[in-house]
Amino acid sequence: VAQMQTLWSKKPQQRPLSGNFGDRGDFSAEEAAKVMKHGIGEIARQRERTDARRGAAYANALQKWLKENTRLGIPAMLHDEILHGLMAVGGTNFPTPISLASSWDTELITKIFTAAALETRLRGSHHVLGPNIDLARDPRWGRTEETYGEDPYLVARMGVAAIKAIQGTSAPIIDGEHVIATAKHFAAHGQPEGGTNTAPGNFSERILREIFLPPFEAAVKEAGVMSVMPSYNEIDGVPSHKNSWLLEKVLRQEWGFRGLVAADYNGISELVSRHKVAVDRAEAARQALAAGVDIELPDPACYPLLPQLVSEGKVSLADVDKAVARVLRAKFQLGLFENPYVDVERAVKLTNSASHRELAAEAARRSIVLLKNAGNLLPLDSGKLQSIAVIGPNAAEVHLGGYSDDPQRGVSVLQGVRDKVGGKIKINYAEGCKITK
């Protein structure tokens, strides 16, 4: 059951750890002995607040400890976010997916996610929680920027390109420069009631199959995606984390998916807290496992209760075995049993390399859309300009979009204008208004 669990080191007040385990510091053998004495399926976001050198060194220390100090010596998978580049200190940030979708360029997507996968794997991670192939069909929904838009065909094409780039050409065997991709959020997550994130998506089966499911079907059948993440919402009253029709009948039986179903963060616990379909965490664990959720993210909450449920006859050992087999299969496909370690110096050298930064700039240029050049105003004639006004609360700061960390470099719109023409033309700046955060 340890293989069906994940550890994410949070702040000390959020979980009973001293704070020096996982992504808040260097690896601690003392803490590891407390929280994963039987091993662990995954480590969540080990690279947070950590540069390439410390992240890679942490990953190596973790794997060495697991090999030498647990009974079976099974290495861990480490997972990260890759929505528009590795979400890590010093990682290369590319344009957000909604911007990349405007390029209509699958070759560009391939280049971007090949680079992002390389940075991820070199720092010691193996499984990424992306791409997001939800359909953004309500402009009030706050996660629109994470998606490739509202059209099933475009989203499918972009998603397939991203998944193939992330997993590499040798998939389902994953080489040392690629990682396992995750198609999320399955399903009907991008048009919630009232535009409220995680609210129900009440759609007929016809609408599901014609509109919301095609990108996921393409991800499975065309791209061979090796991981799928259920959505937080419910469809027709059934939360996706307990929806056996969605996860078993459609995904596994109809589409032939053989990979790993990874819970969204706290998605199993929310069967109790949000959806009220389970009376306690033990019942939530039973329902999620029965529906086909193989591993709990991001922290042990419900699945640690599975041994008790097996002993009580409420969960079959065969169901546990099936889930564990899928976790272990993924680790074998990643080659972790042969070599779980990474080259720290190579991680430092190739993370946010000059070629990756140039690719990010190229992607930004190719994603820009000019809706209308009224009166042929553009390009501006610098010889005729006396001043330029740059106005707005987004002007003076570098905004990278959600699922971003600190790339340790960046240029705001205001600074970019100043760098371009500041010595020749007067630049006027006003914040204009505040943004509520």
N, C-alpha and C positions, 0 to 999 in steps of 0.2 A: 504493500500500500504506500510505502514511502516513495516509490517510483511514480505514483499518481498524484504527488504533491509538489508544490513550489514554495520557495522561500524568497521573500522580498524584504530586505532590511529597511524598516521605517525608522522614524525618530523614536527615541527610547520610550516616550510616553504613549506611543501608538502600539507597541508590542513589547513583550517582556524580554528584551535583549539589551545589552549594555550599550548598543549603538555602534560598536566597532565591527559588526559582522556585515558582510555584503557591501552595498554600495556607499556606505557612509564612512568607509575607512579601509585600511588594509585587512587582509584575511586574518581571522582569529581562529586558531585551532581549538582554543578553549571554548569559544562560543559554538563552533561547529560540532564539537562533541556533545553539546547540549541539545542542539536543534535538528541534527541530521545523523544521529548515531547509526541509523539503519540505511543511510544513503539518502538520496533525493532525486526526484525526477528532473526538476528544473530550478535554476536560480533566475530571479526576475531582475532585469535592469541593473546588472552589476556595474555598468559603466556610468551611472548617474554621478555627477559631481567629480568625475574622475577622468584624467587625461589618458591618452593612448598608452603610455608607459605603465601607469598604475593599473589601468584596466586589464591589460594583458598579463601583467605580473600577478594580479589577483586571481585571474582565471587559472593560471598555471598552478598557483598555490592551492586553490580549491581542488583541482583535479588530482594533484599529488596526494592531498590529504584523503580524498575519497578512495583512491586506489590502495592506500597503505593502511587506512584505519577503519574501514568498514568491512563487514564479513564477506561480501561478494565483490567488493572493489569496483562497483559499477560507476563509470563517470557520469557527470551531470551534463544536461543540456543547459545552456544559458540563453535566455531570450531577451530581445531588445525591440525597439520601435524603429521603423524604417519608412515612415509615411512619405517623406520627401528627402530621404537621406538618413544616415545613421544619426539618431537622436542622442548625441554624446558631446561632451566637451571636446572641442577641436574637430568634430566631424564636419564633413561638407554638407551644407544646406542647399538644396535645390528648390526651385519654385514649388509652391503647394500644388497638389493634384488638380484642383479646379483650374489653376493657371496652365499646368502642363496639358490639360485636356484641350485647351485652346490652340495648341500647336497642331493637333490632329496628326501627330508624328510618332508612330510606334517605334521607329528606329531610334529616335531621340530617347524614348522611354527605355529602350533596351540599353543604351549607353549609360543612362543615369543609374538604373538599378544594378547594372553590372558593377559600377563603381561603388555604390552604396553597400552591396553585398560583400565586396572585397574588404571595405573598411570594417564592416561588422565582424566578419570571420577572423580577420587578422587580430582583432582585439579580444578574441576568445569566445564570441557568441555564435550560436548555431541555428537559432529559430527566431524568426521575426514575425511580429504581429501586424502583418500587412501583406498585400495592399488592401485598402478599403474600397470595395466594389459595390457599396450601397448606391442606390439611385437617389439623388437629391431632388425631391419632387415637391418640397414645401420650402419656400425661401425664408420662412421664419425659423427653420431648423438650424441650430447653431453649429452643426458639424458639416455644413455644406462644403467648406473649403477642403475637407479631407477627401472628397469624392472627385470622380471624373465627370460629374454632371448628372443630367436627368435622362439621358438617352441610353437604352439598354445596349444598343449596338456599339456605340462609342465606348461606353464603360467596359463592355466585354473585350473590345480590341485592346484598350489600354491595359486592362487587368491581365489579359493573357500575356502581353508583352512584358509586363512587369514581373509576373510570376516566373516566366521562362528565364528572364535575366537573373532574378534572385537565386533560382535553384541551379542554373547552369545546364549545359547541354548533356551532361552525363546523368542527370536525374532519371530515375529515383535514387541513384547513387550520387551523393553530394561530395564534390571535391573540396579541397582545402581553401578555395577562394569563393565559395558560395554557401548558402544557408537554406533552411527550409522556410518557405513562404506560407502565409496564413491568409486565406480568403475570409474577409469579415465584412459586415456582420450578418450572419445567416439567420433570418432573412426579413425583408420588408421593413428595414430599419429607417429608411430615409424619408418616409412620408408619415410621421407619427401624428396622432390626433392633436389638433391645435398647434402643430409645429413644435411641440414640447419633446425634447430629447428623452428617449426610452418610453414614451407613451405608446399605447397600443396601436398596432397597425391592423385594422380590421378590413381585410380584403377577401374576395372570393378566390377559390382555387384557380379559376380561369385567369384572374388578374395576376395572381402570384406567378403562374406558369408563363404567362405572356409577357409580363413586364419585369418583375422583381427577380425571378429565378434564372433567367438566361445568362447573366454574367457569371453566376456561380456554376452553372452547368458547363459553360465554356472553360472556366477555371479548372474544373475537374477533368473534363473529357479532352480538352485541347492542350491545356498547360500542364496537366498532371500535378496540380497543387497537392502538397503533402500534409497540409493542416488546414482545418476550417474552424472558425470561431462562431458559436451561436450568438445571436443578438440579445440585448437586454430586454427587448419588448416582448409583448405577447401578440399572437396572431389568433384571431377568433377565440380569445379567452385562454389560449394555451401559451405559457411562456416558452420561449425557444429552448431554454436549458432543460426543459423536461418534455420537449415535443418529439416523441418517437416517430411520428409520421414524417416530420421534417428531417431528423437526423438519421433515422434508420431506413424508413421506406424510400424516401426520395434520394437522399444523399448516398447511402451505401448500397441499397438494393437496386434502385433504378439507374443511378449514374455510375455505380461500380467504384465508389471512393474507398480506398484501403488505408488512408492515412489516419492522422491524429486529430481528434476533436478536442480542442483546448477551450476551457471555459473562459469567458471574458472575466475581467477583474471583479471578484465578489459576485459573479453571476449566479453561482449555486446558492450562496447565502441569501441572495435576494428572492429566492423562491419562498423564503420565510418572511423577510422584512418588507419587500415591495409587493410581491404578487399574492402573498397570503395563501399559497396553495400547499404549503408544507407547515406542519405544526411546530417543527423544531429542525435543528441542523442535521440530525440523524435522518429524518424523513426526507429532507432536501437532498442529502447524499444518495439515498436510495432512489429517489425519482430521477436525479441527473444521471446516475450510472445506468439505470434501466433504459433511459432514452439514448445512451451512447456517448456521454461525455467522458473522455478518457483521463483527463488531468485537470486538477483544480488550480486556478490562478487567482491572486498572486501569492496567497499565504494559506497555510493549513487552517481550515475552518470547519469544513464538513467531512471531507474524505478521511481524516484521521479516525472518524467514528466507524469506518467500514469493517474493521476487524470485529468490533462488538456486534455489528449488524449481521455479519456472517455467522458468528457464534450463536446468535439468537434465531438463525434461520430466516431472517428477513431479506438477506441478499445472498445470492449463490456465489460460491467460490469461482465457478466458471465465468461469471460476469466480471469478476475482478481480474481473472487470468486474461480475458480477452483485452481488457483495457491496458493491463501491464504489458502484454505482448506488443501492442501498438506503440507504446512508449519505447520499449527496448528495440523494436524494429527500426524506429527512427534513429536511435543512437547507433545502431549497426550501419544504417545507410549513410550516416555522417562520418563513419570511420573512427568514432571515438574510442572504441575498444582497442584499435591498433595504435592510435596516437591522439590523445586528448589535448596536447599542448600546442602553444603557439610561439612564434618567434617574436620576442618583444621588440627587438630593434627594427624588424620589418614592419611591425605595426606602427611604430613611431614614424618611420620613413614614408610610408604610403598613405597614412591617414591625412586627409585634407591636403593632398599633394597639389602641386601647381597645375597638373593636367586636370585634376578633379575640379579645382576652382575655375579654370577656364571653361570646362564643360558646364558648370553651374551658370556662368555668365552667358554662354551660348544658349542654354535652355531658357534663361530669362528673356533674352532678345527674341527668341523664336516663339515665345508664348504670348508676347504682347499683341493685343488686338486694338486697332484703331477703328472705332465704330463709325466715325464720319469726320473727314477732314474738311470742315466747313469753310468754304471760300478759299480752299487751298492755303490755309493759314500755316500749315506745317510743310516742310521744316521751317523753323523760324530763321529769319535773316538777321544774324547778329549785328550786321552793319547798320541796321535800322532801329535796333532796340536801345532804349536808354535805361530801362529797369525791368526787372522781373519780380513778380510777387509770388511767394510760395506760402500758402495759407493752409492751415489745418492741423489737428492734433496728431496726425500720423507723419508729419513732415520731418520733424527733427530727431526722430528715433528710428532705430533699425528694427523693423517688424518682419519677422521670419515666418510667422504663421504658427499654428498649433503643432505640437509634437516636435518642438525645436529645443535645442540646448544652446550652449554658447560656442559658436564657431571660432571665437577669439579674433574675429575680424568682421568688418561690415561697414557699409556706407549708407547713410540716410538719404532720402530724397533731397533734403535741403543741402546736405554736404555735397552730394553729387552735382547739384546745380552750381554750387559755389566753386567746386573743383573745375567744372567745365568752363564757366564764363565769369567767375567772380572778379578776376582782375580787369575785365573789360566793361562789364555791365553791373549796375547797382542791383543788389539783391535785397528785397524787402521780405521780411518773415513775420508772420503772426500766427500764434497758436489757434486763434479763432474760437475754439470751444474746448471743453474738457470731454474726455471719454470716461464713462463710468465703467470701472473694472470690477 
